[in-house]
Amino acid sequence: MKRIALLMLLLLTGFAAAAGAQGRRAAPDWVDPTSGRQRADYIVYYFHNEFRCRTCLALESEAEFAVRDEFAAELESGVIAWRTVNLQNPENEHFAAHYQLDGPSLVLVEWGEDAEVRWKNLDRIWELIGEPKKYHQYVQTELGAYLEGVPAKESE
């Protein structure tokens, strides 16, 4: 399925409160002032702590490069959003529990009409960071499969 969207600026303003009787989270409150679009369909989160060692910085920069290199059109159209989040900011602490994180992580999230549909932690980033080509291939392959609807065991 091909997705077409307007070029937009996405602004991170946090998460809305929990929604619905089932305790599902509301979609992130990212608003593009020109189109009024509320959020991306997919969000690639890089979660980090306040202190960022050389390896943690490399995890982020290499992942962002891999995403921007392979999925530039999807980022530009707003289908995918890249977000970096400090887990140690009080307003972001819920991410660690929700996505079962214990440190810097790369997480793919799919949003439906008004709720999170699924998520996947790309836990091999730590294993592959010393091999940039394999690292990029891993991130790009996982995100490509995710966009095609391959299920993620972590969220099901």
DAGI-V881395 format. One record per residue. N is the residue number from 1. RES is the residue in one small letter. PHI is phi in whole degrees, 0 to 359 (none if undefined). Layout:
n->(N;N)
res->(RES;RES)
phi->(PHI;PHI)
This chain:
n->(1;2;3;4;5;6;7;8;9;10;11;12;13;14;15;16;17;18;19;20;21;22;23;24;25;26;27;28;29;30;31;32;33;34;35;36;37;38;39;40;41;42;43;44;45;46;47;48;49;50;51;52;53;54;55;56;57;58;59;60;61;62;63;64;65;66;67;68;69;70;71;72;73;74;75;76;77;78;79;80;81;82;83;84;85;86;87;88;89;90;91;92;93;94;95;96;97;98;99;100;101;102;103;104;105;106;107;108;109;110;111;112;113;114;115;116;117;118;119;120;121;122;123;124;125;126;127;128;129;130;131;132;133;134;135;136;137;138;139;140;141;142;143;144;145;146;147;148;149;150;151;152;153;154;155;156)
res->(m;k;r;i;a;l;l;m;l;l;l;l;t;g;f;a;a;a;a;g;a;q;g;r;r;a;a;p;d;w;v;d;p;t;s;g;r;q;r;a;d;y;i;v;y;y;f;h;n;e;f;r;c;r;t;c;l;a;l;e;s;e;a;e;f;a;v;r;d;e;f;a;a;e;l;e;s;g;v;i;a;w;r;t;v;n;l;q;n;p;e;n;e;h;f;a;a;h;y;q;l;d;g;p;s;l;v;l;v;e;w;g;e;d;a;e;v;r;w;k;n;l;d;r;i;w;e;l;i;g;e;p;k;k;y;h;q;y;v;q;t;e;l;g;a;y;l;e;g;v;p;a;k;e;s;e)
phi->(none;269;247;235;215;285;296;214;260;258;246;276;235;105;256;283;294;304;237;78;291;277;74;282;284;284;298;302;271;262;235;267;295;276;252;79;298;275;190;277;284;228;237;256;259;252;262;219;262;301;281;234;285;301;294;298;294;293;304;292;295;291;293;297;300;300;291;293;291;267;237;301;295;292;293;296;279;92;293;244;236;259;224;252;227;277;295;270;286;308;288;251;299;297;300;301;289;298;261;55;259;236;167;308;209;245;234;262;227;252;249;265;306;214;206;295;266;197;209;211;269;276;285;275;301;294;292;258;299;281;233;308;297;293;298;299;298;300;298;293;295;297;293;300;296;297;295;277;97;296;297;249;293;297;260;260)
